[in-house]
Amino acid sequence: MFRKKKLLLVFAFVVLAAGILAIPSIFAKTSDAPDLESMRAQIKANGWSFTVGENSVTSMNLVELTGPAQPATGVTAVTSEKEISGVALPLKYDCVCTPVVNQGTCSAWPYASTGMFEAIILAQSGVSVKLSEQWLLDCNPYDWDCVNGWFANDIFFRDGAVLASNFPPGTNCNQAIISYQATGWRFCENGHSVASVTSIKNAIYRMGAVACLVYVDSYFQYYASGVFNQPATGDVNHFVVLCGWDDSLGAWRLKNSWGTNWGDNGYMWIAYGCHKVGWAANYVLY
């Protein structure tokens, strides 16, 4: 009897020890997770002008932060243009933007759309507003959701925009109060390529901001400071706002929707054309 108890105790100890040894592997990073020190070594070796570090989104999979970026069927710009002429552009233009938001695990399409329209309202009228992304998600006519969506300019033009304060949780779409209405919208050039630097500058300077697409990878995700200029290529997969520039840096001021713990308080300097930034650049008329 004593021998059986002894054997059971030994067996239990072996099982427990095996479980303890296995615990680290449960929480270890997967083999394809980015190695921060390797990234820093690559940045140094290539002479890139930015830094990387841990932030509020580095624990998330990139799939959670980005999403499909395909044009919506049947949505057409009211007008389009190649470049706006006759505008004397400064060498530097500072952002005029509303506070940075956090999209969580939702696609950024409603956040870039509202961020751009908010910036334009602020630049044109001096009024800072918070538009409702939830209204766009719940009430858009295209069945867009937190996975799939496109720029909401056509909705802003046809239906208008709703203040976040007027669309608390549980509000029905037919109870939403329209507070702002776009009179039209434009691509800086077209919806399927990177718009020219001059065209984007003109739109920002005249209106206040543009929304656009950019290609996001792990370096972008881990961005901390400096001018992001890693020359990677890939399909555009994230919606952002461009609201300023600095020719001495050769870079756009990019407003993201990953909260203020990412980058420079939610912003980034990104080199002109880097990671296809400026793809399908667009803005509303207000």
PyMOL commands that set and color helices and strands:
alter all, ss='L'
color gray80, all
select helices_A, chain A and resi 2-27+36-46+62-65+109-125+133-139+153-158+164-166+173-175+197-207+218-221+274-276
alter helices_A, ss='H'
color red, helices_A
select strands_A, chain A and resi 50-52+79-80+92-93+161-162+178-180+184-187+210-214+223-228+238-246+251-255+267-271+279-285
alter strands_A, ss='S'
color yellow, strands_A
deselect
rebuild
show_as cartoon
